[in-house]
Amino acid sequence: MLGLYNDEPDPGWWVLNALHNLRIVKNIKLPKQLPVRSELVSVSDNIVKRVERVPEDCEIAKFIRKGS
């Protein structure tokens, strides 16, 4: 994830979500599904304000899938 908070853009997630909607990408692993990595350290005071991403439906992808 590049954008950790609501006011930060996350183009990496946008592309990943679009590819997921087009069924090119499957089995997306989100941070909460991964094992804890002790070498990662959080230095943020506002960790509770982070955005939790989940795959979302995309109307354009539905239209493209319908046409194929």
Backbone bond lengths (Angstrom), bond angles and torsions (degrees), N, CA, C in turn:
res aa  C-N    CA-C-N  psi(-1)  N-CA   C-N-CA  omega(-1)  CA-C   N-CA-C  phi
1 M - - - 1.441 - - 1.524 109.29 -
2 L 1.295 115.32 134.33 1.459 120.33 177.20 1.521 110.87 -97.57
3 G 1.306 116.63 -35.82 1.467 121.58 179.10 1.512 109.47 -102.19
4 L 1.312 116.34 111.03 1.456 120.35 -177.29 1.517 113.12 -90.93
5 Y 1.322 117.18 -19.29 1.468 121.32 -176.31 1.522 109.68 -124.58
6 N 1.336 116.90 163.78 1.466 122.05 -176.66 1.519 113.35 -56.62
7 D 1.316 118.03 -34.22 1.461 120.20 -175.70 1.532 113.24 -89.64
8 E 1.324 117.61 6.78 1.469 121.54 178.89 1.526 109.64 -107.74
9 P 1.334 117.94 127.17 1.463 119.98 177.55 1.524 110.55 -67.51
10 D 1.316 116.67 150.04 1.462 121.44 -179.56 1.532 109.82 -134.76
11 P 1.341 117.46 72.59 1.462 119.87 -177.00 1.526 112.87 -62.11
12 G 1.307 117.82 -29.96 1.465 120.27 177.34 1.521 111.21 -61.34
13 W 1.340 116.37 -43.46 1.463 120.38 178.44 1.524 110.74 -68.36
14 W 1.340 117.78 -37.55 1.465 120.57 179.44 1.530 110.53 -59.62
15 V 1.328 116.53 -45.02 1.469 120.96 179.92 1.527 109.86 -66.00
16 L 1.323 117.27 -46.61 1.455 121.07 -179.81 1.529 110.90 -60.36
17 N 1.306 117.14 -43.38 1.465 121.22 179.16 1.531 110.74 -65.08
18 A 1.335 117.36 -40.53 1.467 120.40 178.68 1.529 110.38 -63.92
19 L 1.327 117.46 -43.57 1.464 120.62 178.55 1.524 111.05 -65.13
20 H 1.315 116.89 -34.86 1.464 121.25 175.86 1.531 110.27 -65.15
21 N 1.316 117.61 -42.29 1.457 121.92 178.54 1.522 112.19 -65.31
22 L 1.318 116.56 -31.57 1.463 120.94 178.05 1.527 111.94 -84.37
23 R 1.326 115.77 1.34 1.474 123.92 179.38 1.523 112.69 63.42
24 I 1.324 115.78 29.38 1.465 121.40 173.81 1.522 109.08 -89.43
25 V 1.319 116.51 -34.63 1.467 123.27 179.03 1.522 107.83 -110.99
26 K 1.333 115.45 135.56 1.468 120.62 178.55 1.517 109.13 -131.28
27 N 1.300 115.86 162.91 1.470 122.45 175.04 1.525 113.14 56.44
28 I 1.308 117.01 51.68 1.464 120.99 176.66 1.523 108.46 -65.53
29 K 1.314 116.38 129.98 1.463 121.90 176.71 1.518 108.55 -100.70
30 L 1.304 116.44 119.71 1.454 122.02 178.73 1.524 109.55 -92.13
31 P 1.329 117.91 158.35 1.465 120.39 -176.81 1.527 114.45 -51.64
32 K 1.333 117.54 -37.98 1.469 119.22 -178.24 1.532 111.87 -70.01
33 Q 1.343 117.97 -14.78 1.458 121.93 179.80 1.525 112.58 -93.44
34 L 1.318 116.97 -6.98 1.462 121.23 -177.15 1.523 110.49 -95.66
35 P 1.341 116.86 154.77 1.464 118.77 177.70 1.529 111.01 -67.37
36 V 1.301 115.98 153.66 1.471 121.87 178.51 1.515 109.03 -65.11
37 R 1.333 115.57 136.67 1.469 121.10 177.77 1.518 108.01 -115.55
38 S 1.308 116.16 110.64 1.469 121.28 -174.84 1.527 112.83 -64.87
39 E 1.339 117.51 -21.94 1.467 119.49 -178.89 1.528 112.15 -76.93
40 L 1.328 117.91 -13.08 1.460 121.06 176.95 1.524 109.31 -87.04
41 V 1.305 115.14 128.51 1.462 120.20 -177.27 1.518 108.71 -121.64
42 S 1.307 116.99 132.18 1.455 121.44 176.29 1.520 109.23 -92.41
43 V 1.318 116.78 126.18 1.460 120.89 179.12 1.524 110.91 -110.44
44 S 1.313 116.26 9.01 1.457 121.03 -176.48 1.521 110.92 -88.55
45 D 1.333 115.60 139.21 1.462 120.64 175.31 1.525 111.58 -83.46
46 N 1.328 117.05 -19.74 1.470 119.81 -175.54 1.530 111.79 -113.35
47 I 1.303 116.49 47.43 1.469 121.54 -177.81 1.529 112.13 -61.87
48 V 1.320 117.89 -28.24 1.469 120.37 -179.29 1.529 112.02 -70.33
49 K 1.323 118.55 -15.42 1.462 121.98 -179.97 1.525 112.71 -91.03
50 R 1.333 117.19 3.02 1.462 119.60 179.98 1.516 111.24 -68.65
51 V 1.316 115.14 149.69 1.452 122.29 -179.90 1.525 108.82 -82.69
52 E 1.316 116.63 135.15 1.462 120.69 173.40 1.515 107.59 -101.60
53 R 1.313 116.89 111.24 1.458 121.79 -176.95 1.532 110.51 -80.59
54 V 1.304 115.57 144.54 1.462 122.72 171.59 1.522 107.02 -140.77
55 P 1.330 118.27 145.64 1.461 119.26 177.85 1.526 110.39 -57.53
56 E 1.323 114.95 136.56 1.464 121.39 -178.66 1.516 109.73 -120.75
57 D 1.334 116.06 147.90 1.454 120.80 176.79 1.521 110.40 -69.11
58 C 1.306 115.68 147.03 1.457 122.11 -179.58 1.527 108.47 -126.62
59 E 1.314 117.15 122.64 1.466 121.66 -177.74 1.531 111.78 -62.37
60 I 1.317 117.34 -37.09 1.470 120.39 179.41 1.525 110.38 -64.58
61 A 1.341 116.55 -43.08 1.464 120.00 178.69 1.525 110.99 -63.51
62 K 1.339 116.91 -39.24 1.476 119.51 176.99 1.524 110.34 -60.51
63 F 1.329 116.82 -41.85 1.465 121.53 179.37 1.521 110.81 -63.78
64 I 1.329 117.35 -43.83 1.466 121.61 179.99 1.526 110.27 -64.68
65 R 1.335 117.18 -43.55 1.472 121.13 179.45 1.521 110.89 -62.96
66 K 1.320 117.27 -38.53 1.467 121.94 -178.79 1.529 110.21 -63.79
67 G 1.329 116.66 -35.70 1.459 120.92 -177.85 1.517 114.22 -77.89
68 S 1.353 118.15 -14.37 1.468 118.17 -178.46 1.497 112.97 -92.74
